[in-house]
C-alpha cells in the first residue's frame, strides 16, 4: 500500500487563536437556545424505606473481611487470584503481602494498566511504606528504580521480563502484583498481561487482583499448568456497599427499576414496564438536545440526597454539553461531601490552591462550571492535569456531579453515592457495543463509597441510547468470562528470539491461555478439540509468517537467530519497530535536531485515519524535506509488508507539524489550533512520541548521537501542560 502524503494548500492565518468549543456539542445544540424542561421531583412510595437508609456509617476500627484474610493466607503458599467487586478492599491484600515481603528484605512489583492509576498507587504506597522505599516506572516517570517497592505499568514489567530472559537472568523482584488482572481480556492490551503471566519465573509469587469475572477458575487452572504451582482463587461476590437500581420517569418521579419479588432475576418493575409499553412515551430530551435537562435532574437527586453522582455519557461532546445544561436550573448549588455552611467557599479555596500550582489551568473553559455549579466533565479529550483536578475535587467530596465517559470506570479511584446511565453501550475504539456485565459492574462499582455510604444507587434515565431491559438484566447478570487476546507481532518475535530458538518459541506459544481453554474444552467435544488445534496452528502460522519476513529483511539469520540489526531493533518495543529500524539502517532520521527528531518519531505514533491536508507554506522546510525523504526511503519496506499481508499505516504529516510546533516553542493554544483536535488527543500524541523517543534512547550503544538527541527531544515536548502534577 502506498503511504498517503497528500499536501494541499490551506490557509491557517485567518483562524482565531483560541481553543474552540467541541464540534460535537455544537452539532447537538445547533446554536439555538433550547426551551427549558421543568421536572417535578417525586419518588414512588416504595422508595421511602430505601431512602431512609442513606447516610454515613459510624466510624469503626478497620476489620478485614474474611476473603481478605483468606487471600493473605493463600499467597503464603501459592499464587492467588482475587476477584471482588470494585471498592471491596483488594489493595489492602496487596499492601499486607508487600509488607511481609519487605520484612524479609525482599522487593515487590505492583503493575497496573494505567499511568494515572500507577501514579495514584505510587502516592498511596509512598504514604504507607515511606517515600524513599517506593519507586515508579511508567515510561513518563522513572523514580527510585532500585526501591523495595516498584509501581508501574504492566508494559514496563513485561519489558523487564524480556530483558531478564535476554541476559539469562531472573527478574530482580520477589513478589508481583497484577492489578486489574481482567485486562487479560482487553482486546488491545490483553496480550501484554498474557505475556507477563507466561514469562514470569515460577519462583516469584503472583497475586492477581481483578474485578469479578466469570471464568476465574479457568484462569487459575491455566496459571497452575504453565507455572507448575497451585493458583488459588479467592472470590468475593458481595458488594461492600449494597446497590439499589432506580428508573427516572420523564415526569421527574423516581421508580424502582426492578420488581422486588423478582428474586434477583432482573425483572423490570410494573410501573417501569407500563412506561415502556406506552404508545408515545414521554421523553426527557428535546429536538434541540439528545441530553435531558441535567440541572433539573441534579435538583431531583439533590432533593432525595443522592449526590454526589457520576453520569456516564456516550461521548466527549455529551460530557461537555451536559455542563452547560446544568446552568438551566435555579436550584441552590453546594458540594455534598463537606459538612460546613461555607461549602462553596471551601471549593473555591481548593480550586485556587490547585490553579496556583498549575497556572495554565486558569484558562480552562470549564473552570466556571467548577466554581459556580460544582460540576465537571472527565474524558480523554481533556488535559490529564484537568482530569486530575476533577478526580481530586470529587474524591475530596467537593463536587456534586461529574459527567464522564466509561473510561473513568477503568481503575481510577472515583467514588460517588450514585451512578447515572444514559446509554447501555460503549465505544471500544472502533464501534459502539452493548455493555458487558463486567463493564457494567465496574461502572456501578463507583456507586456507594465504603465507609461513607450505607447504600449506593444506579439510576437509568430513558433516552435514545438506553436499553432499559438490558440495563435491568445487567444489574443481576453474572460476570463475563475473560478471553485470551494473544497475538503475534514483530516486537514480540524479535524479543523472544533474543533468548529462545524458534522451536522453543513454538513451544512457548502452546502455553497461551487460548490454547489452554480450547484444549480443556476438548475431551468429550470433538469440535472444540479440533478448534483448539486450529487456534494453536494459527499462532504457530503467525509466528512463522513474522519470522520469515524478518529473515527476508535481514533482521534474522536463515538459521533463525537475530542478526546484529535484529538485536538492536528488538529494543524498539513499539507498534512499528521495523519501519523505525529501517529508518536507522538507512540513516534518514535527523540525529542532531531534537525538535525535528520528535516530529519524525511522531510519524510512527498516529494510528487513526485523519484529514492530512495542510498548507504547504506552513510546513517548515526541514520538516517537509525530512517527511518526503522518509516516505521515499521507507516505501520499499512498506510495500513489501503490504505484499506479505502485514498492516501498514500511512505516515501523516499533520501530527509531525503539531509536535514540531510544540517542540520549537509555539504557545500551546496555537499548537492545539494546528492539530485541529482535542487537547487530550494532543497530549496523548506528545506522550506516545516521548515514549518512542525513550526507545530510541535505548539504542545508545549503536546510535549514540540519535540517543542523545532523543533525550533532548523529550525535554522539548514534556513540559506543561503536557506534563503536570496536582498535589
N, C-alpha and C positions, 0 to 999 in steps of 0.2 A: 504494500500500500504506500502510495506516495504521500509523504508528510505535507500537510497543508500549511503554507506560509504566506497566505494572501496579504497583500498590503494595499489598502485603498485610501484615497485622500479623505480626510475627515477633519473638520475644524473644531478644535477644542478651545480656542481662545475666547469664544463668546460665552463659555459656561460660567455661571456664578460660582465663586469659590466657597461653597457651603456644602454641608452634608445634607443630601436630600432625604425627605421622608420616604418611608417604604413605598415602593411602587405598588406592591400587592395591596397595601392598605388603601392607597389612593383609588385603586380599581373598585374596591368594595364600597368605599364611601362615596365615590363619584363626585366629590367636591360639593355635595349638597348637604343641607342641614336636615338630618333625619328627625322626623316627628318623635317627640318623647313618648315612650311606652311606660305607663304607670302601672305598677303591680300593687295589689292589696295583700300584704303579708298575712299568711294564715298557716295553720297546721292542723292536720287531721287529729281528732281527739285521741286516737290510739297512740300518738307520739308523745302524749303528755308524760307518761311514765318514763319513756326513754329519755326525754329531755331533762327530767329531774335528776338523772344520773350524771349529767355534765358537771364537771368540777375538777379541782386539782386534788390529787391524792395526798394524804398526810405524809409528811416526810418520815421515812423509816430507814434504819440502818440497812445497807445493802446485804442481801442474802442471795447467793447464786441459785439459779434454778437447777433442778435435777439433771436436765440434759447438759448443762454446762459442766457440772461435776463429772458426769459420765464421760464427756469428751476428754476432759483433762486426764482421767484415768486411762482412757483408751490410747491416747497419744504417747503414754509412757511405754507401751508395749508394741504398738503397731502404727501404721499410717491411719489417718482418720479423716472422714468426710462428714462434715456437719452441715445439715440442711435445716434451715429455720427461717421463719418469716422475717422480713425487714424490721430492724429495730428491736430484735429479741435478745441481743447481747452476745453476738458471735465474736465481736472484737475482744470482749473480756476473756474468752477462752484463749485467744492468741496471746494476749498480754501475760496471762498466768504461765502459759507454756514457755514463752520467751524468757520470762523471769527465771524459770527453772534452768533453762539453758545457760543463762548468764551466771547463775550461781556456780556452775561447774567450769566457768571460763570459756564457754562456747559462744559462737556467733550465730545470728539468725538473719534470715532474709524474708521480708514481708512484701509480696508482689501484689499490685493492684492493676486494674485495666486502664485507669485514667490518671493523667498527670495531676489533675485537680485533686483527685482522691489521694494520690501519693503525697501531695503537699499537705493535705489535711491530716493524714496519718503521721507524717513527719513531725508536725507541730504537736499532735496529741502524744506521740511516744516520747518526744523530747521533754514534755512536762512530766511524764511518768518515770523515765529512766535517766533523765539528765541530758542537757543539750550536747555535752561532749561525748555522749555514748551512742548517739543516733546519727546516721548518715542518710543521704538521699541521692538516688541515681535515676534521673528521668530523661536524660538527654539534654533538656534545658538546664537542669541543675545537677551539679556534682559536688557534694559537700561531704567531707569526712568519710571517704570510701572504705577506710580501714576500721570504722566504728564497730562496736559489738552488735549493733542492730542496724540493718540496712533496709530502707524503704525505697521502693522503686517500681517501675512499670515492668510488666511481665516480659515485654520485648527485651529489656536490658538483661533480665535474668536469663532468658533464652540465649542471648548473645554471649553471656559469660559461660554458659554451658558449651557453646560452640568452641570458645577459646580454650576451655579446660580440656576438651576432647582433643583439640589440635595439638596441644602441648603435652598430652599424655598425663595430665594432672587431674586431680579431683577438685570439685568446686570448694572454695575456701569458706565453707559455712557448715554448721552442724544442725540446722533446722530450717525448713522452708514452709512459709505460709502462702497459699494462693487464695487471695480474697476474690470474691465474686467469681467463684470457680465455674459457675454455669456459663461463663463466657466461652467455655469449651465448645458450646453450640453456636457461637456467634459466626455468622456467615462470612464476614470479612476477616476477623482476627482470631477465630477459634483455633486455627492451625497453630498459632503461637502457644496456646495453652496445651494443646495435644503434644507438640514437640517437647515442651518443657517437662511434661509428665513422663514422656518416653525417655528422655536423655538424663533425667535426674538420677544420680547414683543411689542405689537401694540403701546404702548406709545412712543416708540423710533422711530423717523422719519428715514426713509430708503431712501437713494439715491443710485441708481444703475447706473453705468457708463459702457457703452457697445459699442463695435463695432456695425455697422449696422447689424440688424438681421431681419428676415422675419416675425416673429410672436411676435413682441414686445407687440402688443395689447393683445394677449392671456396671456402673462406673467403678464401683468398689471391686467387683469381680475382675474387671479388666486390669485395674491397677495391681491387684494381688497377683494376677497372672504374669504381667510384664516385669514386676518388681520382686517377685518371689518372696513376698511377705504379706501378712494379713493387712487388709484395709477395712477398718470398722466403720460402719455407717451409724451416725447419731442423728436421728430425725426428731424434730420438734415441729408439730403442725399447729399448735395453739398460738394465736397472736398474743403478744404481751399486753395489748390494749384491744378489747373487742371492737369489731367493726359493725356498724349498722348502715344498711343501704337505704337511700331515700330517693324519691322521684319528685322533681319540682314541676307541678302542674302549671301550665301557662297563665293561669289566673293569679298565681303567686302563692298557691297553697302547697305546702309540703305534705307528701304522702309516703307511706311505707312502700318501698319498691317491691318487696316480696310478701307473699302470703305467710302469715305467722304459723299456719298449720301445714306448711309445705314440707316440714321435716328435712330441711336442707336440700331440697330438690330444685331450688331456683325457680319456683313457680311465681309468676307475677301476681301481685295483689289485685283484688277485684276492681278497685277504683282506677287503678292504672290500666287494667285491661279495658275498662269501659272507655277510657280516653283513647286508647289505641284503636278501638273499633268504631270510633265516631267517623261519620262520612266526611265531614270537613272539620278536622280537629283544629282547635285554636293554636296559634303559633306565637312564639316569643320573639321571632325575628320579623323584619320588615323588608320592603322592596329596596331599602337603602343599605341594609346591612345583613349579612348572614349570621351576625352575632346578636345575642339577646342584650337587653339593657343591663349592662354589668353593674352600674351604680344601684339600680333598683334591686338586683339580686343580692348585692352586698348588704343592702339595707335589710333584706329578709334574713340573711344569715346572721347579721348583727343582732336583730331582734330576738332570735332564738339562741343566741350565744354559741354560734357555730364557727366563729372566726378564731384564729386566722385560717385561711384557706389557700390551697393551691388549685388553680384552674388549669387543666390540661387541654390545650387547644391544638388545632390542626396544623397551623403554620406560624412562621415568624411574624408574618403580616398580621395575623389574627391577634397574636400576643400584643403587638404594638398598638393595634387599633382598639383593643379592649381597654387600654389605659384611658384613651380619650372618651370612651363610653362611660367611664366612671365619673366623669365630670357632670354628667347629666342628672345627677341626683343631689338634692339639697340636704341630705342626711348629715348629721354631725360625724366628723371623722376623728378617730383617735386610735393609736396602736392598742392591741388587745392583750398583749403579754406583759404590760408594765403596770403595776398597781400604784399609780401616782396620779394626782389630779392634773399635773402638768405634763401629761404623757407626750403631747406633740412637741413640747419644748425639749424633752429628752431625745426624741427622734432627731430634731434639728441639730442638737448639740453633737449627737453621734455622727450625723452626716457631715457636719463641719469638720470634725476630727479626721474623718476619712478623706475628705476633699483636700484638707491641708497637706496630707501625705502625698496625694496624687492630684496636683492642680489641673491636669488635663481633664479630669472627670467633671470639673466645674462647668465645662462647656456642653456636657451631655444633654441632649434634647429631652430626656425623660427625667431629669432631675426635679423638675417642677412637680411631677406626679408623686415622686417620693416624698417631697417636702410638704405638699398640700393635701394629698389624698392617702398617703401611707400605703401605696400600691406600687408594684414594679413588674417589669417583664424580664423573662430569663430565657434566652435561646442562643443558638450557635452563631447567629448573625451579629452578636454584640461583642464588645471588647471583653476579654477574660477578666480584666480588672473590674469592669462594671458588673459582670455576673457575680464576682466575688463580693462586691458591695451588697448586692441583693441577698446573697446567701448569708452574709454576716448579719445584716439587719433582720432578716427573717428568723435566723437561729436565735438572735437575742430578743425575739418577741416584739420587735418594733414595727412590723408591717401587718396590715390587715389581710392582704392578699398578694399573691404572685401569679402572673399569667405565664405559663411555661409550655414548651413542647415536651414530649415524652422523655427527652434526653435527661431531664432533671431527675428522673426516677432511677437512673442507672448509676447507683453507687454514691451519689452526692448526699451528704447528711443535710436534709432539708425538710424537717418535720412540720406538721400543721395539725390542727384539730380535724379539718375537713379537706377532702379532695373532691374536685368537681369535674365531671366528664361531660364534654360536649360532642365527642366523637368516639367511636369504638373501633377506629382503625389507626394505623401508624405508618408513617413513611419510612421505608427501610433503606433509603438512598436511591432506590430505583422506581418503586411504586408503592401505593398505599395498600396495605394488607390488614385484615382483621386482627385485632389484638389477640395474642395468645394468652392462655391462663397465667403463664409465668409473668408476662409483661403486665397484665392487669394486676396481679398480686404485688408486683414490685411498686406499681403506682399507688395502689391502695395501702401499701406498707407505710407510706408517708402520713397516713391519717391516724391520729392518736399518738401523742408523744409520751413515751414511757416516763413515768414519774411526774408528768404534767397533766395527763388526761385520764379520766376513768373510762372514756369511750371515744372512739373515732367514727367519722361519718364519711360515706361516699355518696355523692349526690349526682344523679343523672338528670341532665337538662335536655329535653327533647328538641330535635332540630334535624336539619338535612342529613347530617353525618353521624347521628346516633342511632344505633340499632338497639332499642330498649330490650328486646328479647335476648339478644346476645349479651348485653350488659348483665341482665339477671342471671343468665347461665354462668357467666364468668365469676360471679360472686361465690358460687359454690363449686366451681369446676376444680377437678384435680389438677395438680401441676403438670406442665408439659414435660415431655421427655427431651433430653439433650441429645442431639445427633452429632456425629463426627463431621468436622469440616476440613479434614486434612486434604491438602492438595500439594502438588509438586510445583516449585518454581526454581529459577536459576540460582537464586541466592541460597536456597536450601541445598541444592545439589552441590554447589561449589563448597559450601561449608562442611557438608558431610564427607566430601572427598578429601578434605584436609586430614581426616583421621580414620577413614574407612575405605576399603576397596569396594568396587561396585557390587560384588556379590554379597558383601556384608551389609551394604545399604539395602539391598533387596530383602535380606533377612530382617532388617530393622523395620521395613515397611509392613511386614507381617504383624508387627506389634501395634498397629494402628487400632484405634477404638472402633472404627468402621468395620475392619476385618473381624475383630473380636465379636462384635454384636451379631454379624451375619453368620459367623461360624457357630455361635451359640444357638442361633435360630435354626441351624441346620438339623442334624439328628433325625427327627421324625418328619421333617418337611423338605422334601427333595428340591422344591422350587427355591426355598430360602438358601439351601446349601449351594445350589447352582449359582444363585445370585452372589453369595459370598465369594465364590471362586471368581466370578466376573469382576467383582469390586477389587479384589486383590490384583487381578490381571490388569485392570485399568491403572492402578497405582504403579505397578511394575512397568507397564507400557509407557506411562507418562515420564517415569524416571529415565527409562532408556531413550525416549524421544529427546528429552533435555540433554542427556549425556551425549548422544550422537551429535547434536548441534554444537555442544561445547567442544567436541573433538574437531568438528568441521571448522570452527572459528579459532582454533589454536589455544583454547583455554585448558584443554585436557589432552593428554597424550593418547595415541592409539591404544595403549595398554590400559588406559583408564585412570591414570594418576594426573594430578594437576601439573600444568606447566608453570614456569615462573610467573607468567601473566595471570594464570589461574589462581595462584597463591595470593597475590596482592589484590586481585579482583574479588576474592572471597570476603575481603574486609568491607566491601561496599554492600552492606546489608540493607538495601533499599529496593524499591519496586522495579527499577530498570538498571540493574548493575552492569549488564553487558554494554548498553549504549554509553554509559559514563566511562566504563573501562576502555571502550573503543576510542572515545574522545581523548583519553590519556595516551593510548597507544599511538594515535596519530598526531599527538602534540598540538591539538587545536584549541585547548582551553587557555584562557588568559591567566597566566600564572604569576603576573606581577601587579595586577589591578584588582584590589579587593572588591570594589563595587561591581565591576564587570564580572568577576568570578561569581559573586552572589546572584547576579542576574542570569548568568548562563546556567548555573545549577538549578535555578527555578524552572527552567525549561522541562526538567525531568520530574517535576513535582505535580503540576496540574494534571488532574485525571478526569476532568469533566469537559464535555463539549462546550465551546463558547464562541461568541462572535469575535473573531480575531482581526477585524478590520480596524486599522489605525491610520492616523495621518502620518505619512512617511516623513514629513518635515519635522514632526515632533519627536522622532526617534533619534537619540544621539548617534552620530555616525559610527563610533567604535562599537556600539551595541548592535547596530544594524549589520555592520560588516561581520561581526562575530557570529551573529544569528545565521546569516547566509552561509558562512564558512562551515558552521557546524551542521546545518541541514545538508549541505553538499557532501561533507565528509562522511556523515552517518547514513546517507541514503543507501549505499550498497548493503550495509548490515541490516538496515530496516527492511529492505526489500527481501533479503534472504530470510529474515524472521517471518515476514508475511508469507513467503512461499512455503515455509515449513509449518504454517498454521499456528504461529505464535501471535499473541495480541501485540499490536504495535499502536501506540498512541501518538497522535500528532504533537509536534512541538509548537507551542503557541507563543507568539511574540508579546502579547499584551501583559501576561504575568511578568515576563522579564523586564519590560518597560517599567512596571509598577515597582518591582524590587529594586531596580537600578535607581529610580527616582528617590526612593526612601533611603537607599544606601549613600547617595551623594548629598543628602541633607535637605531634600524638599520637605516643606511642612506636611504634617500628617493629613490635614484636611484636603490638601491638593493631591496627595497620593491616593486618597480614597476616591477622589473625583476621577483620577486617571483610571483606577481599577474598575469603575462603574459597578461596584459590588458593595456588599455589606462590610462593615468594619470587622466583624468576626471572621468573615471569609478571608479578608486581607491579612489579619493576624495569623490565621492558620497557614496561609501561604508563606508568610515570613518564618513561622516556627518550623514548618516542614523543610523550607530551604535551609534554615540553620542546621537542622538535623542532617541533611545531605552534606552540608559543609563539614560537619563533625566527622562523617565517614571519610571524607577526603583527607581530613587531618590524620586519620588512622593510616594513611599511606605515606607517612613522613619518611620512612626508610627508603622508599622507592622514588617518591616525588617530594623532596624536602621543600622546594620553593613553593609548590602548589599547596602543601600542607600549611605553611606559614601564612600564605595569602588567604587561605580559607579561614584561619583563625582570626585574622584581621577583618575579614568579611563578616564574620559572626558578630563582632563588636559593632559594626556599622548598622546592622539591622535589628539586633536585640537591644533595643532601647525603648523608653516609654513613648507611646502607650502599648507597644507590643509586649514588653515585659515590665510588669509592675506587680507589687505585692501589697495586700491590705493587712494591716496589723489589727 
